Amino acid sequence: MAVSRTDLHDAGTEADTDAVTDAAGPAACPVDHSAFTAGADAHHGYEPFDMTDPFPAYARLRSEEPVMYDERIGLWVVTRWADVRAVFDDWETFSSENAQAPVRERGEEASRIMKEGGFTAYSGLSARVPPDHTRIRAIAQRAFTPRRFKALEPAIRENTRAALQRMLADADRHGDFLRDIAFDIPTITILTLLGVDPAMVPTYKRWSDSRAAMTWGDLADEQQIPHAHNLVEYWQECQRLVVEAHRNGGDSLIADLVEAQDAGAEITDHEIASLCYSLLFAGHETTTTLIANSVRVLLGHREAWDAIVADPARIPAAIDEVLRYSGSIVAWRRKALRDTEIGGVPIPRGAGILLVMGSANRDEEVFAHPDVFDIDRTDARNHMSFGYGIHYCLGNMLAKLQDRIVLEETAAAVPSVRLTGSEIAFGENLSFRAPTSVPVTWEV
């Protein structure tokens, strides 16, 4: 796969690629991928777990084989905007039941650990199908309200300012925006929303990392073992939080769901705990990456950064363009429930499908000059980084609120911030495109 390398100091020009990586590529993965890289030309350069710079391969797939069966992962890879949207929209044919299934089968020891630990967590919403999805989403939506998000805004802003002050106190004027800012802000926010002590940020982050690795990673059996232990702890904590809400109530989303249950809403304790299990992951993992990618991309296109510094009212449009150009989630899975077709290609019943939103968001049939980052686009909101249809992301407003606040506060406090000469790597993953660091420096 041809990888483009762009010097960050020159990234203010409109580049056709989004990636900046070192010669070593993304964070080292202990799994041998030689079987994947061999014969890559047969897959138009597409490497399922390589998030370094997937966009040239996406373009080739859209042009040459927009619906391609990839035997390496056992999934049909769908890359055109119209096809991705059509699959998302037809939930009766294309089920979301495999959205949270492990990409790699759990090993015997990891399975034993999780079974003996009582791990029975299920998806909050993304892998559920109607009627359960419809029922649970309607109840969750009553608790997941703009009013509650608005109440969180002062705390988000205060936490952001405090984190910026800590980073800017560095005598050498060097920081890592991912570690120093993006890592904690969304985690504290979602823990507060769910009524969890923010002091537990490191613990929840450890559990979240294990969930990402076990579900979307490519782990050998022995590598799964510590993650299995973490997931058991994670699930037990989610169950404890529901029990605590029954005992003591409180001002939290979990307490709201328990109160709704007591008032007659059709939702079980297990379903509330599963929502907690999903929200504690989705509520901070993808938002952390959105914030990191927003800063990374905007600083890599200096004219865009200068524009939002001069006029913060342009930040919401800039966020939509970041979501289009470099979304946190680039692919999601579905399962065909009957013999069907996608884009004229026959798809058999039971087939797994990978919807590549990261490719759809750069489809030249929908977006003019799709590889150009342009915060003045009028159609950026047509991106599918939050999904589409009945599974459209429930927390999209909270994610964008936090990203907006971080960009506003950063632009005001340190407009001179810039990316350093270090090169940015991305972790290996089937669905998430997350930088491993965002190194920055600034003027006094």
N, C-alpha and C positions, 0 to 999 in steps of 0.2 A: 504494500500500500504506500503510495507516495505521500510523504508528510511535508507540509509546508511549514517553514520556520520563519517567523517574522520578528525582527529586532524591535523590542518594545519602545525604544526611543524614537523609532520611525513610524510607530503604529498610528500616528495621528492622521495619516492618509487613509482614504477609503480602501480597505483591503478586501480582497475577494475571499479571504479565509479568516476564521475566527481563532485558529490555534496558534499558540506560542509554546513550544516545548523544547527541552534540552535534548542532547544527543542520546541520553539514556531513555528517553520517552517517559511514559507515565509511571506513577509509583509502581515499584517492582511487585509483581505478583508471583508467588511461589509455584503456581501451577504451570506446567510445561505447555505452552501454546503452539509448539511447533506444528502440531497437527492442524491447527487453525490457519497459520500463516502459509503453510505449504499449499500451493495451488490457489493462491488468493485470486488470481486472474479469473478463475472460474466463477468467482462471486463478485466480479466487477470491482474488486478492491475492498469490498465490505468486510470488516472484521468485527464480529458481534460485540466483543467486550472492550475494544480499543476506542477510547473516547478522546484520544489526542486531537485528531482533526478528521472527523468522520464525514465532513461535508462534501469533499470531492467524490467520495464513494457514493454518497446519497444521490448526487447529481447524475452519476453514471447509472445507478439503478433506476432512477426516474426515466432516464432516456432509453435505456437498453432492456431493462427487465423490471418494470415497476411492481410486479407481483412475482417474487422469486422464492422458491423453496430452498431453504438452507438446511441441509441434512446435518450440519455440525451442531445445530441447536434444536433441530426438529420443529422448526417454525416456518410459516410462510411470511416473508418479509414484505410489507406493503409500504410504499414510499411516496405515492402521489397524494396531494391534498384532497382531491375529490374522492378517492378511494378510502382514505383514512376516515374522512368525515362520514362517508356512507356506512362504513362498518360500525363506527361509534353510534350512529343514529339507529341502526337496526339491531336493537338488543334482543329481539325475539329470535333472530337467526344467529347472531354472534354474541355468545354469552361472556360475561366478565368473570365467570366462576374460576378461571385459572389465573386471574390477575395477580394474586398473591402467592401462587404456588411456587415452591423452590425451583429455580432454573436447573439446578443439579439435584438429583435425588439424595435425600438424607442418608448418611451412612448408618450402619447397624448400631454403633455405639451412641451416636448423637440421637438416634430415634429412641433408644432405650432410656437415655437421660431425660428426654422430654416426656416420654410416657410415664416414667416413674415419678417425675416431678409434677405430674398433673397438668401438663401443658395442653390446653384445649382451646386456646385463643383462635378466633376466626376474624376475618375482616370486619371492620366497622361498617363500611359501605362499599368500597370500590370493587370487591369481589362478590358482593351479594347481587342477587337477581330478583326482579319482581316475582311475587308480591312482597317478599320480606324487605327488599331494598326500598320499595315505595313506602311501606309502613314505618320503617326505622328512620329513613331520611326525613319524613314529615315531622316526626317527633324531635329528631335532633335539630332540625331547622328552627323549631320554636325556641330552642335554647341557644342556638348559635346565631345570635341576632346582632344587627348593626349597633344596637344600643349597648350591648356588652362590649363590642369592639371599641366603640367610642369612649367608654369608660376606661379602657386600658391605655388610651392614647397618651395622657400625661405621664404615666409610668414608663411607657416605651420611650418617650422623648427624654425623660430624666435619665433612664438607664443608658441611652445612647450618648448623651452628653458626658456622663461619668466615664463610660468606656473610652470615648475620644480623648478626654483629659488624661486618662492613664496612658493611652498610646502616645499622645503628644508629649508626655513627660520624658520620653526616652531621650537621653542626652545625645545620642548619635543620630537622632532623627530618622530611625528606621523602625518599621513595624510590619506586621503581617495582618492585613485587614480581615482575612478569614478568621484567624485565631483571636485577634484583639477586639474585633467588633462583631462580625457576622456570626461567630460561634455562639456567643452567649445571649444576644438580644432576643432572638426568636425562642430560644429554649426557656428563658425566664418568662417570656410572655405566655407560652403555652402551659407551663407549669402553674403560673398564676391563674390562668383561665380555668384550669382543672382543679385548683385548690391544693396544689402540691408545694412544699417548701422549696423555694428557689435555691437553697443551699445544696439541693440534690442534683444540680445541673450536671456535674461530672458523672454521677451514677447513671442518670438517664441518657446521657450522651453515649456512655459505654454500651448500654442496652440497645440504643438506637443503631449504633454501628454494627452490632451483632445481627440485628434484624436485617439491615441492608445486605450484609455479607451472606447470611443464610438464605435470603430470598432471591436476590438478584446477582449474587456473586458466583464465582466458579471455583468452589473450594473442594479440595481433596477430603476424604473421609476424616482423617486425623485432624485436619484444620477446623472441622466443624465442631469439635468437642467443646472447646471453651465457649464458643458462641451458643451452643445448646444450653450450657449452664446459665449463661446470661439471660437467655430467653425464658427459662423457667423462672428466674428471679423477677424478670420484667412482668410476666403474666401474674405471678403471685401478688405483686405490688398493685396491679390494676384491680384485681379482685379485692384487695384490702381497702383500696380507695372507695369502692362501692359500699362495702360493709361500713366504713367510717361515715359515709354520707347518710346511710340509713340511721346510724346512731345519733349523729350530731348535726345533720343538715349542713348549712353553711352557704356562702355566696360563691358558688362555682358552677361550672357547666355540669359536672357530675351530680351535684346536689339538685340542680334544675331537672335533670333527667329522672332522678329518684323521686323528686316531688311530682313530676308528671306521671310516673308509674303509680304512685300512691293515689293520684287523682283519677286513675282509671286508664291511662295510656297503655297501649298494648306493647310493652317492651320488658324483657326479662333482665335480671341482674347480669346474666352471662352476656347478653347483647350490650348492656351498658359498659361492662368491663371490656368487651371487644372494641367498642367505640373508643374507649380510653386508650387501649392498646394501639389502635390505629392513629388516633389524634396526637398522641405523645410523640409518634414518629413523624407523621406527615406534617404536623403543626410546626415543627422546627427544622427538620432535615432539609426539606425542599426550600423553606424560606431562607435558611442559612445560605444555601447555594444560590438562591435568587439574589440575595444581597451581595454575595461575593462576586457573582457574575456581572451584576449591574456596575459595581465599581470597576471591575476588571475591564469590561467592554467600554465603558464611558471614558476611563482614563486612557485606554488604548486608542480612542478616537477623540483627540484633545479638543477639537472644535465643538464636539457635542458636550463634553464636560464644561468647557468655558460657557457654553450657551445656557446650561442649567444653573451655573454659578451666577450668571448675569440675570437670569429670569427663572427662579424656582418654580414658577407656574408651569414650566415646560416639563417638569419631572414626571407627572403621570404618563404623558405621551412617550417619554424616554423609557419608562418602565415597560410599557407595552412593546416597544421596539426591542428591548433586551429580551423579553419573553419570546418574541418571534425569532430573533437573530441567534440567541444563545440560551434557550430554555434549560431549566434544571432537569426536567424529565424529557428525554428524547424518544422514548419508546414505551409502549404499554401492550399488554397481551389480551387476546380474546380467543374463544373456542367456537368453532362452527358446530351448530347443533343439528344441521341437516346438510345434505349435498347442496352446494350453492356455487356461486362464482363471485370473484372480485375483479373488477376491471376486465371482464371477459375471460378470466382464467378460472377453470373449474377448481373448486375447493371441496374436498371430500368431508363428509360428516366426521366429526371428532378431531379435525385438524386444528392445531394450534396456530395462532396468527400473531405476528408482531407488528403493531401499528407504529410506524416511525414518524412521530410528530415533528422531530427535529428536521426531517427531510421535508415533510409537508409544509412546514413553515418557511421553506426556501423554494417552494415550487414556483417556477417561472411562469406557469400558467395562471397563477393567482397574484403574485407579487412582482412588480416591475423591479428589475435589477436586484434580485433577492439576496445576493451576496454582499450588498452594500448596506452598511449600518446607517440608518437615516431617521433621526428622531422627529422629522417633519412628515413622515409618512401619514397618509390619511386612512390607510387600511391595515395598520399593524395589529389592530384588535381582532383581525380575522385569524390570528394565530390559534393553534390548538394545544398550547402548552398546559392548559388547565383541563384538557379533554373536551368532550362535546356530548350533548344529549343528556340522558338521565343521570349520568355519572359526572357531570361537570363539577369541578372541584368546589366543595361546600365552603372551604376556607379561603377562597381566592381574594376576598375583600381584606381579610386580616393579613394575608401575605403581602399584598400591595400596599396596605397601610404602613406596615413595618418598613418595607423597602423605601417608601416615600420619606418617612421620618428620618431614616438613616442618611439618605441622600441629601435631604434638606439640611440636617445638622452638620454633616461633613462638609458640604459646600460652603456653609456659613463659617465654620470653625477653621477650616484648613483648605482654602481654595487652591493653594499651591501644591496639594498632594499629587504625586505622580507615581507610576509604576517604576520599580527599579530595573536594573539591567538583568536581574535574575530571570530565568525563564519559567513559565508556569506549566505544571504537569497536571494531568487529570487522572483520577483513579479509574481502575478497570471495573466495568460494570455493564450489565446489559441495558439498563434503563435510565440510569442517572448520570448526568455529565457534570461532575463536581470537581472544581480545582482543588488541589491538595494544599495550596497556599496562594496568597495574593500579596506579594511583597511590595511595600510602598515606602516612599520617603517624602520629605516636605521641606519647605523653607521656613525659617524662623519668622 
